[in-house]
Amino acid sequence: MKNVSEIKEFSQSNSVLWELAREGARTMIQAALIQEQEEFLANYSHLLDPDGRQLVVKNGYLPERNIKTSAGELPIKAPRVRRRQGADSVPEFSSSILPKYLRNSKEIDELIPFLYLKGISTNDFSEVLSKLLGTEVSMSASNVVRLKQVWNDEYSSWKEKDLSKKKYIYWWADGVYFNSRMDDNRNCILVIIGATEEGKKEIVAIENGFRESEISWREIFQDLKKRGLQTSPKLAIGDGALGFWKALRIEFPDTKEQRCWVHKTANVLDKFPKSLHASAKKKIHEIYLAETKEQALKEFENFVSLYESKYPNATNNILKDKNETLAFYDFPAEHWQHIRSTNPIESTFATVRLRTYKTKGSGTSKETLTMVFKMIQSAQKNWRRLRGFQKIVLVLNDYKFKNGVLDNAA
C-alpha cells in the first residue's frame, strides 16, 4: 500500500501531466486559429490601396474567452482581421474552428442546429455534444425530435409576426443551397435580410423556394404584405440571376436595384483564364471602388477597351445590368461598404454554406429550413449596426444623394 508521500507525489505528477495536456491542447487550437487567419489574409494579399498598403490586415485578438473542450476549459484568444476602406467586397473573417455563433455560447439549443446542418445523425448527438462540451451530455433521439418541433413552432410563430410598423431602408437577398437527405431536389433557402430605420440588420424572410423563380419570390413578398408591410425598401441588393428582381418590380416597384459586386466579380472572372484572374479582379475593383460614379463609368470603359477583343463574354457580362451595379452612388457614402454586395448574407452563411460541399445531408427541406432559421437567429445577435446610420432618416425622407454626398441642389 502506498504511503502518504507516494500518493501525494503521484497526485502532483498527474496534475503536472494534466496541465501539460491542457497547455498542449490550447497551443494547438491557438496555432490552428492563427493558421486559419494567415490563409484568409493570403487570399486577399493582392488587394492594395493607392499607397501600396494591403487592404486586409491583422488586427490583434478578440478578448480572451474560455472554450470548453474535452481537456477542460481553455483560455483562447481568437485573432482578428481588419478590412481597410476599399475592401468592402471582402467577406468578414469568420473562423470555422470557432464560429461566432458558437464562440460566445455553448448552449445545446445553439449547437444542435449547427451539427444538424453538418449532417450529424440524430442518434449521434449525445456522443458529439459530449466531445465538444467536454462533459457528458444525455440527448436521446426523441429529445432531439421534440426540440426540432419546438423550433418549428418558433419559426411558424415568427412567420406570423406583425410588420405594419416596419420600415426597411435596405434589403439583401439571396438563395442558399443545401443538400437534403430525404428530398429528391437540392433544397434552396431564400433569404432576405433588412436594415431597419435604426440601422439594425434583421431577418425579413426565410423560406424554401427556387432561386431563379419569380413566383417563389412573389409569394414571399405577398406574405410580407399580408403581415402588414406597407413601405417599400429604398434599395435592394442581390445577384442578377435571382428571380427576385422580376418579382420586386411587380410587388415593390419603387425600390431601386443594386447588383452585388461579389457575385458580379465571380461571374466575370469565370469568363477569363485563371492566369488573368488577379489582374482582371484588380480592374473590377477600380470600377466599384471609384470615388464618383463618373470615375466608375470611365473605369468601365477602360475595362472593356482592355479585354473586349479577346474576352467578349467577360466584357458583355460586366456591362450587363451596368446601371444597377452603380446604384449605390445615390446613397450615403457611409453606407457603400454595406450595400455594394450581399455580404450580410454571405458572412452569415460562411461556415454552414453547402453550395458545393457534399455531406450526407441534413434531413428534409422543412427540417433544414428550421435549422437555418435557428442559426440565423443566433447569428443575428452579433450583427453590427450600419455605419452612418444617422443618415438613414434622410434617405427614408427622400433626400437626394450624389456620389454619396447630400445633394443640396436637388
Secondary structure, 3 states (H helix, E strand, C coil): CCCHHHHHHHHHHHHHHHHHHHHHHHHHHHHHHHHHHHHHHHHCCCCECCCCCECEEEEEECCCEEEEECCEEEEECCEEEEECCCCCCCCCCCCCCCCHHHHCCCCHHHHHHHHHHCCCCHHHHHHHHHHHHCCCCCCCHHHHHHHHHHHHHHHHHHCCCCCCCCCEEEEEEEEEEECCCCCCCCEEEEEEEEEECCCCEEEEEEEEECCCCHHHHHHHHHHHHHCCCCCCCCEEEECCCCCHHHHHHHHCCCCEEEECHHHHHHHHHCCCCHHHHHHHHHHHHHHHCCCCHHHHHHHHHHHHHHHCCCCHHHHHHHHCCHHHHCHHHHCCHHHHHHHCCCHHHHHHCCCCCCCCCCCCCCCCHHHHHHHHHHHHHHHHCCCCCCCCHHHHHHHHCCCCEECCEECCCC
